[in-house]
Amino acid sequence: MAVAGAIIGAAIGGWMNDRFGRRTALLVADFLFFIGAVVMASAPNPALLIVGRIFVGLGVGMASMTSPLYISEASPARVRGALVSTNGFLITGGQFLAYLINLAFTKLFPGACLVSNSTVKDLCHGEHRLWYTRGCPSNYGWLALIGLALYIIFFSPGMGTVPWIVNSEIYPLRFRGVCGGIAATSNWVSNLIVAQSFLSLTQAIGTSWTFLIFGVISVAALFFVLVFVPETKGLPIEEVEKMLERRDIRFKFWTRRDEKSQKGGSV
């Protein structure tokens, strides 16, 4: 539900950025974070907990496109990428801190999985709660942890950060908020599709084929970046806009219009 809320928040945030400004959008996102946190902390039942997750998702979607946009506009060109990357680093660091807090509470208040014995297993099976046993610690858990850590290490400085930098640089000023909102909405829609389809795919075609599909999509994304995404390192945002106005999108790589005109004149 948080991802679904993020889709709506990103879509509304794009319009709000152009209509009311970046600062107002950030304040609204912070307010939604606060409301969601209070609701989840005081939730007496799962239904109210879901409501809190929706509020947090709205804030996440709105902040996910507003923060990189505001940072890129307020930063000098030479350190713009580093500052926007710092935003992603702090998000990832916050997620890691949340995992540690969750681990601490798990150690203090262990659930059925950590105190698993024959009595608990029989109780779970009697209530048709097979997911309790499926989630129990495995002897190979350390391998999954290493794989997750490697994924985060390689994902965070690349596809986890750079697309937000590029999205905050390549759009014209008059459409920057709306276009950033569209890009962020597409990102969260993709997240929702993956989250909702992953288990169904693994059960239908197996884990190996599922990850093979993700690998093929990643390769296609690599070629898309090579062909269509220009380099914006060290350029002021105004220069990025001018550069894009002077160039045509070709199936191969970017071609300057002035170079084309020079070739035409020489002929």
N, C-alpha and C positions, 0 to 999 in steps of 0.2 A: 504493500500500500504506500510505502514511502516513495518508491520509484514512480508509482502512478501520480502521487502528489507532486513529485519533481517535474513531471511532464507538464502539468498544468502551471506550476510555478514558473518554469522557464518560458512558457508561451506568454504568460501575463507579464513576466519581468521584462521581456523584450519591448513590449508596448510601453510599459511603465517607464523604462529608461529614457525613451525618446519623448514621452509626454511630460514626465515630472522630474527627470534628472536621475543621475547615478546615486547621489546621496540619499534621496528619498527612497529609492528602490532598496538600497542597503539597509536603511532603517526599518522598512517594512519587513524585509527578510529576517532581520534580527528579532523583531517583535513576534513573527511567526515561530522562530526557533524557541523563544521564551515560552510562548503559549503551549507549544507542543511538548516541551520538556516538563512543564508544570502538570499538564494533563496526564502524561505517561507516568510521572512520579506518584501521582495521586490516584491512578486508575485502580478501581476495585475489581474490575472484570476485564476479560479480553476485548470486549467491544469498545470500551473507552480507551484501552491501550491502542487499538487500531486508529481511533480518532486522533489521538496524539501523534501517531506515526504519520498520518496524513498532513497534519499541520507542519511537522518537521520536514516532510517531503516538499511541501510548498516553499518553505524557506530555503531548502537545499537547491531546488530548481532555480529560484530567483537569484540566490547568491552565486550559483555556479557560473552564470553568465555575466553577472554584474561586477563581481570582484576582479576577474582578469581584465575586463573592459576598462574599469576605472583605474586600475594599476598601470595598464599600458598607456593610457592617456596622460597620466600624471608623472610618468617616469621619463628620464632622459633616454635617448635612443641607445646609448652605449650600454646601459644596464637594464633595459626594459625586459629582456628575456630572463635575466637572473631574478628580477623582482617578481615577475609573474610565476616563475618556477618556485620561488620561495612560498608563494601562496599554496601551490600544490604540495610542497614539502610539509607545510604546517598541517594541511588536511590529512596527509598520510600519517604524520606523527600523531595527530589526534586520534586516528583510527587505531594505531598501535597502542596508544595509552588506554583507549577504551577496552581493547582486548586484555590488557594487563589488569584493569579494574575488574573486568568480568571474571578473569582467572582467580583473582583474589577472593571475590564473593563466592566462586565455586568451591574454593578450598575451605572457606568459612562455613558455607551452607551447602554441603554436597547433596546432589540429587540422587535419584535412583540408580543412575548409570555408574557413578563413582563408588557407590556402596553396593554394587551388584552382587547378589548371591542367589542361591537356588530359590529362596522364598520370594525375593523381589522379582525374579524372572517368571516364576509361576503366577505371581500376581499380575504382572504385565501381560502375560499370555492369556490369562483369564479374562482380562478386560480388552483383549485384542489390540494391545499397544505394542506392536512389533517394533515400532520405531525406537523404543527405549533400548532394545538390544542392538539394533543396527547402529546406534550412535555411541555405543560403549567404546572405551579406549582400545586400540589395537596395538600389537607389538610392532607394527609398521607405521605407527603414527608419526614417528620422527622423520620418516622419509617424506610423508605428505607435508610436514612442516617445512622441510628444506626446499621442497618444490615450490611451496607457496612463497617462501622468502625470496627465492630466485626470480619468480615471476614478478613480484613487487619491485625488486631491485632493477630489473630491466624495463618494466613497464612504466614506472614512475618518471624517469627522466625522458622518456620517448613519447609514446602515444598517450601517456597519462597527463602530460604537461604541455607539450609543443602544440597540439591542436588548439588549446585554449589561447595560446599566444598568437597563433596565426589568425584565429577567428577575431581577435581583438584588434588586428592590424589591417586586414585586407578590405574591409567594407567602407564605403563612402560615409562621411560623417553624418549626413542627413538620414542614413538608413542603418547606422551602426548598431543601434539598440535592437531594432526589429530583426535584422539579419543575425545578430548574435543570439537572440532569442530563438530564432528558427533553428540555428545550429545546435544550441543546447537542447532544444526539444527533440531534435533528431537523435542526439546522443542518448537521452533518457528513454526514448521509445525503443532504441536498439537494446539498451540495458534490460528493459522490461521483456522484450522478445526473447533474449537469451535466458533470462531468469525463469521465464515461464515454460520455455521449450526444452531446456537442457535435460531434465530428468526424463521427459517423454522421449527425447531422442536417444538417450542412453539405453532406455528400456526397449525401444523399437529397433535400433540398428547397432547398438553396442557402444561402449565408451570409445574404442579406437576410431570408429567411423565418425563419431560425433566430433572428436578433436581434429580429425582429418578435414572435416568440413570447415571448422574454424581456421585451420591452417591455410586452406585454399583461399578463404576470404581475406586472411591477412596478407597473402601473396598478392592478391588483386589490389588490396589497399596500398601495398608497396609500389606497384606499377603506377597507380593513380597519383601518388605523391611525386614520383619521378617525372611524370609527364605534365601534370597540371599545376603543381604547387610551386610558386616562385620563392626565391630566397629573399627574406626581408631583414636579415641580420644587420644591425647598425644603422638602419634607415629611419629617419623621422617618419611619423605616420603620414604627414602630408606628402612626403616623397614616395611612400608606398602607393598612395592613391594615384599620384601622377604616373608612376611606373606602370601600374595596371591599366591606366587610360592609354598609354602609348603602345601597348602590346596586344596581340591577337592570340587567342587560344588555338593552338594547333594540335593535331593528333600526336605529333612528335614532341617538340619542346616549344618554349615560348619564343616568338619571333618578333623583333622590333618592326614597327610600321615604317620608321624612318629608313631602316635598312632596305625594306622592300621598295620604298619610293626611290632610293638611290639607285637600286638595280634597274628599276623601270626607266629612270631618267637616262642612265648610261646606254640602254638599248635604243 
